[in-house]
């Protein structure tokens, strides 16, 4: 018969501490869920324009998209339907406007050009169960230096946010302003993006049915006030994106 080892004060204390550690480990928050980028199926995705700027953010675009003419937002000049809640934003990410709250404080806005702001948006997505974004890339912004630079900066901000918070993203070209015969504007931009950023090799870039996913928004628009791309223009774009040996092989989503 085996002799029993007497329980000393030291042994008892060790047992209590071991149990306490086990209990505390069980009470910690669950580990972060990283969204798989292998399929669109079953995901909650949102559109992300990333088009807001503010004077002093470094983009040199004024208060782009907050107002007409990019001037400071003020009574009579504002283009948004809802005002942003900046209660979690530090002073470095807040930009003044001509509006005043009921309590007398200055109303402020944010800029999509600042990486911490975009990364915070992805933190909110992680917190509230949003799986990822379709980042819009506006075709009319690819022809102007400051606009193109801002688009590219926001893209890098989105990539950083997706990586840090386990979200996914895919690019969505907004072609609502594409003119007839301008298919090469998109094609050339996509080629350059792949050369410069290796975008579709990013571990957070969304794929579907084994292929990188690219969305094209604005297909089929009809307008009496301006000409629209022809079916041949669309055929050229989609054929390139699906079949080009170097820059193609994509899954295409139309909107």
C-alpha positions, 0 to 999 in steps of 0.5 A: 500500500502506497503511503500518502504524502502529507499535505503541507501549507505550501502544497495547499497554496500551490493547489489553490494558485493552480486552480485560480489560474485555470479559472481566470484562463477560462474567464478571459475573452475568446480569441479573435476570429479571423475571417477566411478569405477563400469565399464570398459565400456567407459573409456580411460585406459592406461598401467602403468609399473612403472618399472623405478628406479634410483640410490639413490631413496631408492629401491636399484635397480640402474637405473632399466629399463633405462639401460642394467645392471642398470648402469647410463644412458650414451651414448651407454647404454640406453633402452628407446625410448623417454626422459622424460620431467622433467620440472615440477619436483623438484630437489628431484625427478630428478636423474643425467645421463651421458647425456648432453643437447645441452645447456650444462645442465645435462640430468636427469630421474625420479623414479617410486619408489617415490610417488610424481612422481607417484601422479604427473602422475595421476594429468596429467591424471586428467588434460588430461582426462585419466580415469585410468591405468592398473598397470602391475605386472611382474611375474618374479619380484615376486621371487626377494626381491628388485624387489618385494618390488619395485613392492609393493611400486609402487602399493601403489603409484598408489593407492595414486595417484588414490585416490588423483586425482579421477582416477581408476586402476586395476592390470594387471599381465604380464605373458610373462615370466611365465614358465610351471607349475608356475601357483601357483606363480601368485595364491600365490601372489594374495592371499597375496596381498588381505590379506595384502592390501585388494586391491579390496576393494579400492574405486578406484579399477576398477570393471566390471559387479559387479566384481573386474577386473583383467587383465592377459597379455601374454596369448597364447604366442608362442616361439621357444626359451623357453617353455610356460605355457600349457592350463592346467596352464592357466585353473588353473589360470583363474578357481582360479581367477573366482571361489575361495571362498576367493580370486576369484569372479573376472572379467578377461580380457586377453591380 
